[in-house]
Amino acid sequence: MRKQPIKIFIYSALMLFLLISCRKARVVEEENEAMNNTGIALGTEIMRLGNFFGNVSSDVVLINVQNGPSNTLATNELKDLFNLTERENDFFVFNLHQQQTLEAQNFTEEITFEAAKAANQKSVDILVQTIQHFKAQDKKVYVLGIAFGAYLVQELLVREGTTLADQYLLMAGRLDIPDLIWQSFQEGNTGGFIGGTTPFTGAPSTLTPIEKNHNKLFAALAFKRYTVELSKYTDLTNVTYCFGNLDESVGRLTQNEQALLITRQANLLEFEGGHQETIEGLLDEGFEVAFGEE
């Protein structure tokens, strides 16, 4: 006789779970339908690849490739950053997943350098898929890449060319980071720049496996020489590049790096500040130069 209440409890809990699951599914369907009604179609697969906010009536989709690397998608932090520009309501903003945020469970144990390279290529695949999705709807597509995100956008440009999206804004990235830095990060260790110019590395790392993975993901792009990779293009007029002269994380652009961008007619914006100061200090001007007045 005591088993009957237990059965009733289990049955009730199961029904409650099913009701909550159905409600969540309806909410997703309603949100997706709301997007469709404004002229921006998402669909289940694209919704899986990021978070969105902003002006749903805009003809412009701004895809953000976030800083990091990180295992979490920092949409609230992106909203806070956008509050610094008067343009935050001009776009439908899609904050894009990267491979390590989409499948974070696969990055809790230390990975190899080769696995980091493969993960970055999958992140670029996600970016390509998302750009193509919105371009197929006759939307203007702008791409914003900040720090590590700038590296992923550079890799996109090398792989896919410059015409996949309409405009690109890269902030606090680097074309050719010194070997000393990326080699340290390759081993899961750290490094930086004194005064934006003098590279240094940390002591043998005592970081967690997740933190080491983040460093390896960075190195798995930073080892490339993007002045060479991008030299095949004669026209980078739809690329705006922002850098800080005192950037302690990736360093300032050298004369050689600047020359590559200038000779290819990219827009180059310079700031007398560190890493985060450059991002915040040039955000509004970067938006104006890269994305114009809509």
Backbone torsions as a table, in degrees:
resi	resn	phi	psi	omega
1	MET	NA	-25.7	-178.1
2	ARG	-73.2	-19.3	-175.5
3	LYS	-74.9	-22.8	-176.3
4	GLN	-60.8	-48.3	177.8
5	PRO	-59.4	-35.8	178.8
6	ILE	-63.7	-43.2	178.6
7	LYS	-62.5	-41.2	179.3
8	ILE	-64.0	-40.8	179.3
9	PHE	-63.2	-46.5	-179.8
10	ILE	-61.8	-43.9	179.9
11	TYR	-62.2	-42.7	-179.8
12	SER	-64.9	-42.0	179.6
13	ALA	-63.9	-39.8	179.2
14	LEU	-64.4	-44.3	179.4
15	MET	-63.3	-39.4	179.0
16	LEU	-64.1	-42.7	178.5
17	PHE	-61.3	-43.1	-179.9
18	LEU	-65.7	-38.7	179.1
19	LEU	-64.7	-43.3	179.4
20	ILE	-64.8	-42.2	180.0
21	SER	-63.0	-42.1	179.2
22	CYS	-65.5	-38.6	179.7
23	ARG	-65.3	-42.4	178.0
24	LYS	-61.1	-41.7	179.3
25	ALA	-62.8	-40.1	179.0
26	ARG	-65.9	-38.2	179.0
27	VAL	-62.4	-44.8	178.5
28	VAL	-60.8	-44.4	179.4
29	GLU	-62.2	-41.4	-179.7
30	GLU	-66.3	-41.0	177.9
31	GLU	-64.3	-41.9	179.8
32	ASN	-64.3	-41.3	178.8
33	GLU	-65.0	-37.9	177.3
34	ALA	-61.6	-40.1	177.0
35	MET	-64.3	-42.5	179.8
36	ASN	-61.8	-38.6	-178.4
37	ASN	-66.8	-22.0	178.6
38	THR	-93.4	0.0	178.7
39	GLY	97.2	3.1	177.1
40	ILE	-115.2	107.8	179.5
41	ALA	-90.8	133.0	-179.8
42	LEU	-107.8	-69.5	-176.8
43	GLY	90.0	158.5	-173.3
44	THR	-60.7	-43.4	-175.4
45	GLU	-67.7	-45.0	-179.1
46	ILE	-68.3	-38.2	177.4
47	MET	-61.4	-29.1	177.6
48	ARG	-69.6	-21.9	-172.7
49	LEU	-94.1	5.6	178.4
50	GLY	175.5	179.5	174.1
51	ASN	-112.2	155.0	-177.1
52	PHE	-136.5	153.4	174.7
53	PHE	-161.8	-179.5	176.6
54	GLY	101.2	-155.5	-172.7
55	ASN	-84.3	102.5	-176.6
56	VAL	-72.7	-10.7	178.3
57	SER	-94.2	-1.0	-176.4
58	SER	-72.7	147.5	173.6
59	ASP	-85.8	-0.4	-177.5
60	VAL	-115.6	128.3	173.4
61	VAL	-104.2	123.2	176.6
62	LEU	-104.0	113.7	179.2
63	ILE	-94.5	122.2	178.3
64	ASN	-98.3	128.7	174.3
65	VAL	-108.0	106.3	-161.6
66	GLN	-77.5	164.3	175.9
67	ASN	-64.9	175.2	177.1
68	GLY	144.0	-133.0	-0.6
69	PRO	-66.5	156.1	179.0
70	SER	-145.9	159.6	175.7
71	ASN	-93.0	1.5	-179.1
72	THR	-125.5	148.9	178.0
73	LEU	-89.1	114.0	-169.4
74	ALA	-94.4	68.8	-176.5
75	THR	-72.3	-38.8	179.1
76	ASN	-63.7	-39.6	177.2
77	GLU	-64.5	-36.0	177.2
78	LEU	-65.7	-41.0	177.1
79	LYS	-60.6	-41.7	178.1
80	ASP	-62.2	-40.8	179.5
81	LEU	-64.8	-40.9	-178.3
82	PHE	-66.6	-20.8	176.7
83	ASN	-65.9	-14.2	-179.9
84	LEU	-81.6	-12.1	-179.5
85	THR	-115.7	146.9	178.0
86	GLU	-76.1	-0.3	-176.4
87	ARG	-100.0	8.7	-170.6
88	GLU	-64.8	-21.4	-178.8
89	ASN	-99.1	7.4	-176.3
90	ASP	-84.0	-17.6	-169.2
91	PHE	-127.5	157.2	161.7
92	PHE	-87.3	114.2	-171.9
93	VAL	-98.6	128.0	177.4
94	PHE	-117.9	109.9	180.0
95	ASN	-87.8	112.7	-164.6
96	LEU	-89.6	138.3	170.9
97	HIS	-68.1	152.5	165.6
98	GLN	-113.1	169.4	-174.0
99	GLN	-57.6	-39.3	-176.7
100	GLN	-77.4	-16.7	173.4
101	THR	-91.0	-29.3	-179.7
102	LEU	-75.3	-35.8	-179.2
103	GLU	-129.8	59.5	-174.6
104	ALA	-58.5	-28.0	-178.0
105	GLN	-63.8	-20.1	-179.6
106	ASN	-87.8	1.5	-176.5
107	PHE	-123.4	22.3	178.2
108	THR	-86.6	-26.2	174.1
109	GLU	-103.2	149.6	-174.2
110	GLU	-60.2	134.3	-180.0
111	ILE	-105.8	168.4	177.7
112	THR	-86.5	167.4	177.0
113	PHE	-63.4	-38.8	178.8
114	GLU	-66.0	-37.5	176.7
115	ALA	-65.8	-35.2	176.9
116	ALA	-64.8	-41.3	177.3
117	LYS	-60.4	-44.9	-179.1
118	ALA	-64.3	-39.4	179.5
119	ALA	-63.5	-41.3	178.8
120	ASN	-63.0	-38.3	178.3
121	GLN	-65.8	-34.7	175.4
122	LYS	-67.3	-34.6	176.2
123	SER	-64.2	-39.2	176.5
124	VAL	-66.5	-38.0	176.0
125	ASP	-58.0	-42.7	178.4
126	ILE	-61.0	-42.4	179.1
127	LEU	-63.8	-44.9	178.9
128	VAL	-59.5	-48.1	-178.7
129	GLN	-58.6	-41.7	-176.8
130	THR	-71.5	-41.9	176.2
131	ILE	-59.5	-47.6	-178.6
132	GLN	-62.6	-35.7	179.5
133	HIS	-60.7	-47.6	-177.0
134	PHE	-77.6	-32.6	176.5
135	LYS	-65.2	-32.1	178.3
136	ALA	-64.5	-17.3	177.1
137	GLN	-96.6	13.7	-179.3
138	ASP	61.5	33.2	174.5
139	LYS	-91.2	147.2	164.6
140	LYS	-71.5	137.6	-179.9
141	VAL	-123.5	120.1	175.0
142	TYR	-108.9	143.4	-178.6
143	VAL	-120.1	126.4	176.5
144	LEU	-111.3	123.2	177.0
145	GLY	-123.5	122.2	-177.0
146	ILE	-113.6	123.8	176.1
147	ALA	56.4	-111.8	177.3
148	PHE	-58.0	-35.3	176.1
149	GLY	-61.4	-34.2	177.2
150	ALA	-63.4	-38.0	177.0
151	TYR	-62.7	-43.2	179.3
152	LEU	-64.6	-36.7	177.4
153	VAL	-67.9	-39.7	175.1
154	GLN	-58.9	-41.6	179.2
155	GLU	-65.6	-37.6	174.5
156	LEU	-58.9	-47.0	-179.3
157	LEU	-60.6	-41.5	179.0
158	VAL	-64.4	-43.7	-175.5
159	ARG	-75.5	-42.9	-167.4
160	GLU	-112.7	-6.7	-176.0
161	GLY	89.5	-177.1	-171.6
162	THR	-99.7	-3.4	-171.7
163	THR	-104.7	3.1	-179.3
164	LEU	-63.3	-45.3	173.0
165	ALA	-108.6	172.8	-176.8
166	ASP	-84.0	-43.6	-178.3
167	GLN	-142.1	151.5	179.8
168	TYR	-131.6	131.8	174.5
169	LEU	-121.0	115.5	-179.9
170	LEU	-111.7	129.4	-175.6
171	MET	-126.8	132.4	174.1
172	ALA	55.2	41.2	173.2
173	GLY	-103.8	-162.5	-179.0
174	ARG	-157.6	141.4	177.4
175	LEU	-86.7	-50.8	-177.7
176	ASP	-129.9	89.1	179.2
177	ILE	-78.3	145.0	-178.1
178	PRO	-56.5	145.5	-179.6
179	ASP	-55.5	-37.8	-178.5
180	LEU	-54.5	-37.6	-176.8
181	ILE	-75.1	-54.7	-175.4
182	TRP	-66.7	-30.6	178.3
183	GLN	-67.9	-34.8	175.0
184	SER	-65.8	-44.8	179.6
185	PHE	-67.5	-30.7	177.5
186	GLN	-58.4	-34.4	179.3
187	GLU	-85.9	2.7	-179.0
188	GLY	89.6	4.3	-179.4
189	ASN	-90.4	-169.6	-173.2
190	THR	-121.2	178.2	177.5
191	GLY	-179.2	175.6	-179.7
192	GLY	-176.4	-164.1	-175.4
193	PHE	-134.6	134.0	173.8
194	ILE	-88.4	122.4	-179.7
195	GLY	64.0	17.5	178.9
196	GLY	79.5	0.9	-175.0
197	THR	-129.7	-35.5	-173.4
198	THR	-96.9	113.1	-176.6
199	PRO	-77.5	147.3	173.6
200	PHE	-144.9	156.6	177.5
201	THR	-120.3	157.0	179.1
202	GLY	-81.7	172.4	175.2
203	ALA	-69.2	165.4	176.2
204	PRO	-45.9	131.4	-164.7
205	SER	-71.4	140.1	169.6
206	THR	-114.6	24.4	-178.5
207	LEU	-73.0	164.6	176.6
208	THR	-73.6	162.7	176.6
209	PRO	-55.9	-38.7	179.7
210	ILE	-64.8	-43.6	179.2
211	GLU	-65.0	-39.2	176.4
212	LYS	-63.1	-38.9	177.9
213	ASN	-61.8	-41.2	178.6
214	HIS	-61.0	-42.0	178.6
215	ASN	-65.1	-38.2	179.1
216	LYS	-68.3	-37.0	176.7
217	LEU	-61.4	-41.5	177.1
218	PHE	-62.4	-48.7	-178.1
219	ALA	-63.0	-30.3	-176.3
220	ALA	-71.0	-5.5	168.5
221	LEU	-114.9	-37.7	-174.2
222	ALA	-67.0	-18.1	179.4
223	PHE	-70.0	-17.4	-177.9
224	LYS	-77.2	154.7	176.1
225	ARG	-104.5	94.3	-173.6
226	TYR	-75.1	-16.0	171.0
227	THR	-64.5	-32.0	176.8
228	VAL	-80.8	-45.1	-176.7
229	GLU	-61.5	-38.5	-176.4
230	LEU	-91.4	-5.8	-177.3
231	SER	-67.7	-15.9	178.8
232	LYS	-70.3	-15.4	178.8
233	TYR	-97.4	134.7	177.3
234	THR	-95.0	-12.0	-174.7
235	ASP	-132.7	106.7	174.5
236	LEU	-117.3	35.5	-175.4
237	THR	-66.5	-19.9	178.5
238	ASN	-95.5	16.8	177.7
239	VAL	-114.9	128.2	172.8
240	THR	-114.9	129.0	-175.1
241	TYR	-121.2	122.2	179.5
242	CYS	-110.2	132.8	178.8
243	PHE	-142.2	156.4	179.9
244	GLY	-109.8	135.1	-179.5
245	ASN	-69.9	-20.3	-178.4
246	LEU	-114.1	22.6	-175.8
247	ASP	-62.0	113.8	-177.4
248	GLU	-82.3	-13.5	-176.5
249	SER	-92.3	-48.2	-178.0
250	VAL	-119.1	-6.8	-180.0
251	GLY	81.6	166.4	177.9
252	ARG	-79.7	158.4	174.6
253	LEU	-69.9	135.2	175.8
254	THR	-75.0	170.3	177.0
255	GLN	-59.9	-36.6	179.6
256	ASN	-65.8	-42.1	178.4
257	GLU	-65.3	-44.6	178.3
258	GLN	-62.3	-39.6	-178.1
259	ALA	-62.4	-40.0	178.9
260	LEU	-59.8	-45.7	-178.9
261	LEU	-67.4	-42.2	-177.8
262	ILE	-66.8	-44.3	-178.5
263	THR	-67.9	-23.5	176.6
264	ARG	-94.1	8.7	173.2
265	GLN	66.8	27.1	171.3
266	ALA	-72.4	157.0	173.9
267	ASN	-84.7	128.8	-175.6
268	LEU	-120.4	121.4	179.5
269	LEU	-117.6	131.4	-174.0
270	GLU	-117.2	144.0	-178.3
271	PHE	-138.0	138.5	178.1
272	GLU	-88.0	74.8	-179.0
273	GLY	-164.8	178.4	179.8
274	GLY	-82.8	-166.3	-171.8
275	HIS	-61.4	-62.5	-178.0
276	GLN	-68.4	-34.5	178.2
277	GLU	-61.1	-38.8	179.2
278	THR	-66.4	-44.1	179.6
279	ILE	-59.5	-48.8	-178.1
280	GLU	-73.6	-37.9	-174.8
281	GLY	-73.6	-26.8	-178.2
282	LEU	-107.6	2.0	-175.4
283	LEU	-59.6	-51.1	-176.5
284	ASP	-65.4	-45.9	178.3
285	GLU	-64.9	-38.7	178.1
286	GLY	-60.8	-42.7	177.5
287	PHE	-61.1	-43.5	-177.2
288	GLU	-65.7	-44.8	-177.9
289	VAL	-70.1	-45.2	-175.3
290	ALA	-77.2	-41.6	-170.0
291	PHE	-108.1	-6.1	176.5
292	GLY	63.5	-162.5	-179.7
293	GLU	-106.6	114.1	179.7
294	GLU	-96.5	NA	NA
